[in-house]
Amino acid sequence: MAGFLMGFDTVVISGVNLAVKEIWNTSDWIHGTLIISMTLWGIVFGAMIGGHPTDRFGRKSTLILVGFLCTVAILGASLAPNPYIFSFFRFLGGLGIGLATIAAPTYISEISEAHNRGRMTMLFQFNIVLGILMAYFSNYLLQGILEENSWRIMIGIELLPAAIYTILIFSIPKSPRWLLLKNNKVQASKTNTSKLSVHIKKLFTKNTTSNSRLFSGKYNRILLLSFLMALFNQLSGISFILFYVPELLGKTGLGTSESLLSSVSVGLINLIFTFVGISLIDKLGRKQLMYIGSIGYIISLSMVALSFYINTSPLFTLIFLLLFVASHAVGQGAVIFVFIPEIFPTEVRSFGQAWGSGILNVFAAITALLGAVLINALTPQLIFGIFTFFMILQLLFVHFMMPETKGVPLEVIAKWLVKETHDR
């Protein structure tokens, strides 16, 4: 459900976007900075600092804090009288979501077993996608309900899942791996008495401590892998498309209502193919899904660029935008929140997840910040041509650098990658 809040909160702005721009009469730069990207800058900050509470106070305690921050932020943003107060509460909500991007995937990966860890961790990504779809759908249904104040309902409706999440999160157990890391073996055994608990204890070594430093040089290869994974995720253009899909489709000739309805189809395809990713990630593996996704990116992005260049029908453009979203859902969308927490050892996993998620969200925030300007400054075909080029580079990264982690215990992955760093 932390993933659901992230997906809903970051994309709900796509329906609010044009309404608040007209009401508050903001410029492109102010609009991009305060209205569109402020949540993402909050996510960046939350992701950057999220490793500390997740490591010190635990995965569960951090997830409880997420619920309180998101609930307050949603209420404040929906009642905001001006863009400055609106942006403050959007930043606060982003802060909570940023913490969630560290604590939730870390927690899920640590309570899962090797054979199903991909599917379990992908539940976070699945709920991001579900949240995105629900945001598009609610925006479509709620448009015009209170005339010029309908955007307040669009924002405020998220109070319901935020409250449910905040209540339910108190019921989850603490991570057994985190408890063992903090030398609380008694509570760890009480928390999880399955074969997972026995397996963790066998793989935990006396050298595993919570005092390891992420940037000591020991984890350089892991840092590079997570950096490139997060970087290519955003260089695909996924955030640009999700935030600006109604406006992009408007450039093809669709009206506002048609654009919002088409946005629902984007969210629906995202959800359907996330199911496909869940079913395949522990069968084909992380690397194979990245191959499939990268090739799909290249085909779909180049065709969208072509469609804008030759000015084809809106349907043609929408079809290849949907292929792009499907490629993302099966590839990067399926893999990133599984792969990054997998490759870091338990002693630095929360900080490593903060590093990878921080990179991801910095570039997502830059996309949102510059998107309002770029969409008017550059031709759509040039924008999508640039995204295509970067996805060719991602395909090379997958082939030459990315390891396969399917079915391998977390502690074994960590030892392998750290050992490989030393050998280099």
N, C-alpha and C positions, 0 to 999 in steps of 0.2 A: 504493500500500500504506500510505502515511501516513494516507490517508483511511480505510482499513480499520481500522487501529489506533484511530483516533478514534471511529469508529462502534461498534466492539465494546466498547471500554473505557468509553465513557460510558453505554452502555445495558445492559451486563452487570449493572449494579447493580440493575436491575429484578427480576432473578431472585434476587439475593442479599438484597435489601431486607428482606423479612419475616423471613427466617431469622436474620440477624444482629441484628435488632431484638429478637427473642425471646431469643437466646443472651446478648446483652449488656444486655438490659433497659433500653434507652435511651428517654428521653422523646421526644415529637414534635419538640421544638426541637433537642435534641442529635442526634437521628437525622437530621433534615434538614440540620443544619450539618456534622456529622462524616462521616456515612455517605453520604448522597445527593449533597450539593452540593460536597464537597471537591475532587473531580476537576475540577469546573467552575471552581472558584476558582483551581485550578492552571492551567487553560486560560486563564482571564482574565489571570493574571499572565504566563504564557508569551506570550500574544498581545500584551500591552502592551509587553514588552521585546523581543519577537521581531524588530522592525524593525532593531534595532542589530546583532545578529550576522548577520542575513540580508544587511544592507547592507555591513558591514565585512568579514566573513570569507567571505561568499558564500552562495548558495542551497544548494549541495551540502554544504558543511561543516556548515551548520545542520541539514540533514536527517540527516547522520551522527550528530550529537549527539542528535537525536530518538530514534534507534534505541537508543542506549545508555541514555538516561533511561527509556524505556518498558520495556525489558527488566528493568532493576533494580527498577523500581516494581512490575511485575507479580509478580515473585518475592517481594518484600517484603510486598505486600498479601495474597498467598495464604497466607503463613506468619504473619501478624500475630496476636499473642496477645490483643490488646485493641483497643477502638475508636480509641484515640489513635494507636497505631502504624499501624493500618490506615489511618487518615485521612492520616497523614504520607505514606505511600507512594502513596496515591491522589492526593494533591496533587502529588507528584513526577511521577507519570504524566501528570497533567493539564498540568504544566509542559511536558513534552515534546510533548504533543499541541498545546498552545497555540503552541509554536514551529512545529510542522508546519502549522498553519492560516495562517501567514505565508509560510513558505518554499515549501511545495508548490504552492499556486495561483500564486504569483509566478513560480516556476520554470517551471511548465507553460505559463503564458500567454506567457512570454518565448521559449520554444523553438518555439511554434506559429506557423503562418501565419494571416493574417486570415480566410481562407475556412473554416478548420476549427478556429479557436481555441475556439469554444464547445464543440464535441464533445470536444476534447482536455482542456480545463480541467474539463469535467464528469466526466472519469474520476476526479477527486478526490472529487466528490460521489457518483458511482456506488459507489466503494469505501467511502465512509461508510455508504451504504445497505446494501451487501453485508455490512459489518461488523455493522450493526444486526441484519440478518436472522440472521446466524450466531450472534450473541449470544443472541437469542431462542431459536433452534433448539437451541443447545448447553445453554442453561438448562433447556429442556424435557427434553432427553435425559439430562442429568446430575443432575436432581433426585433426591435420595434415595440416590445411589450410596454415599456414606459416611455416610448418615443425617444427623446434625446437622452434619457437616463437609463435606457436599456442596458448600457454597458455596465452599470453598477450591479445589475442582476447577474450579468454574465460573469463578473468577478466573484460576487458574493455567493453564488451557488456552490462554490468549492468548500464552503464552511461545513457542509454535510460530510463529505469523505474525510476532511481534516479532523473533525470531531470523532468520527468512528475510529480512524487510525490512532488518535491520541488515547482513546479509551482502551483499545485492544492491545497496544504495544506493551502495556504493563504486564500482560499475561505471558510473554515469551520468556524462556530461560536464558541465562547468560551463556556466552560462548565458552565451551569447555576448553578450547585451545587458549583463549585469553586467560581463563582461570589458571591453567597450568603454567602459562607464561609468567603469571604473577605469583606462582608458587602456592596456589590455593588448591591443592590436589584433592582435599576432602570434598570441597564444594563442587569441584569438577566432576568427581565420580557420582555425586548426588544429582547433578544436572543432567548427565547423560550416561546411562548404564548399558547402552547398546554396545555392539562390537566396535562401533566407531570410537568410543571412549578408550577401549583396550588398544585399538590400533594407534590412536594418537599417542598414548603413553609409550608405546614401543618405539615410535619414530622420534619422539622428543628426546633430545640429548642433553647432557649436562652443560654443553656449550651454548645451548639456546638461552639467551638472556634478553631482557627488555631494554638493554643499554646499548645495543648496536646502533651505529650511526649510518644513516642512509647514504650519505655522500662521503663515506670513508674510502671509496675506491673499490671496495669489495663487491659492490652491486652495479658496477658501471654498465655491463651488458644489459642487465635487467632494466636499468633506468633508460637506456637508449631504446630498447624494444617498446617500453610503455610510452615513451615520448613520441616515437614514430607512429604507433598505433593511434594515439589520441590526435596527433597532428593530421594524419590522413583522414581520420573520421570527419573532421570539420572541413578539410580541403575538398571533400566530395561535394560540398554545397548543401548538405542535408539541413543545417539550421537555416540557411538562407531560404530554402524552398519551403520549409515548414512555417517560418515566420511570415513570409511574403507571398504564399501561394495564392491568396485571393487577389492580391495586386498584380501578380504575374499573369494570372488567368484573365484579369481585366485587360491586360495589354493585348490579349488575343481577340478581344471583342465581346467577352462575356460581361453581363451586368453584375451588380453587387450580389444580388440574391443567388444567381447562377454560380458565381464564384465561390460563395460560402457553401453552397450545396456540393460543388465539385471538391471543396476542401474536405468534406465528409468522406468522399470516395477515396481521397488520399489517406485519411486516417483508417478507413476500413481495409484497404489493401495492406497498409502497414501492419495492422493487427493480424490479418489472415496469414501473411508471410512470416510474421514472428512465430506463429504456431508451427510453420514449416521449419523454421530455424530451431525451435525447441525440440522437434522430433528428430532432427538430423545432427545436432551438435555433439552428442555422445556416440553417434554411429559413424558419421563421416569424419568428425574431428574439426578442430578450430581452423586449421590451415586450409582444408578443402573448402569450407564455407567461405573463407576469405578469397579463394580463387574464383568461386562462383560469383560472389558479390562484386569483385573487381571487374570481371569481364562484363557483368550486367551493367555496372556503372558506366563503363566506357561506351558501350552500345547506346544506352539510353540517353546519356548526357550529350553525346555527339548528335543524336537524332533530334533532341530538343533544340540544340543550337541550330541545326539545319532547318527545323520547322520555323523558327523565328526569322532565319535568313531569307527563306523563300516565301515566308508569309502564308503558311498553310492554314487549314481550318483549326479552330480551337480544339476539336475532338482529337486531331492528330497529335497536337502538343500534349494534351491531357493523357493520352495513352502512353506516351513515352515518359512523362512525369510519373505515372503510376508504375511503369517498369523500373524506373530509378528507385522509387520508394520500396518496391518489392526486392530489388537487389540489395538495398541497404538493410532491410529487415532480415534477410537471410545471411548477409555477410557481416559488415561492421556492426550493425545493430545487434546481431546475435552474439558476436564474439567479444566485443570490447569489455563489457562488464563481467565477463567470465575470465578472459585471458589476463587482464591486469592484476586482479587480486590473486590469481593462481601463481604467477611467476615470482612474487615476492615472498621471502621467508616470513614465518609468523612474527618473529621479533621486530620486523620493520613493515609488516603488511599494511597497517593503518597509515603509516607515513608514505609508503609506496603508492597506496591507493590515492592518497592525497596528492601526490606528485602527478600521477596519470590523470586523475580527474581534474586537477587544477589546470593542466595543459589543455585538456579537452574543453573546459569551460572558458578559459581565456580566449581561445579562438572562436568559440561560440558567441561570446560577448562581443568580440571584435566584429564578427559577421553581423550581429544585430545592430551594432553601432554604426557601421559603415553601409549596411544594406540599404537604409533609407536614402542615402546619397548615391550609392552605386547604381541602384535600380533606375535612377533618373539621369545619371552621368554617363553610363556605358550602355551599349546596345545589349539586349538579352543574349544574342548569339555569341558576343564576345565573352560575356560572363560565363556562359555554359561551356564555351570552348576552353576557357582557363580551367574550369573544374575537370574537364575531360583529360587535359594534360596531366594534372596532378594524380588522377586515378591510374594513368599509365605508370607513373612512378610508384604508386601503391602496389600495383601488380608485381613490379620488380622487387619491392620490399618483401612481399609475401614469399616469393620464390627463393630469394637468396638469403634472407635473414630470419624469418619467423620460424620458431620451433613448434612442433606439435606437442600438446600437453594432454591430449585425450587419454583418460583412464589412468593417469599417473598420480599417485598420492602427492599432496602439497609439499610435504617435507622432502620427497624425492626430487620433485621439480626444482625446488630451491637449491638443493645440494648440487644438482647437475649444472644449473646455470651459474651458480657461484664458482663451482670448480672450473667451468669453462672460462670464466673471466680470469681466474688465476693462471690457467694454462696459456692464455693469450698474453 
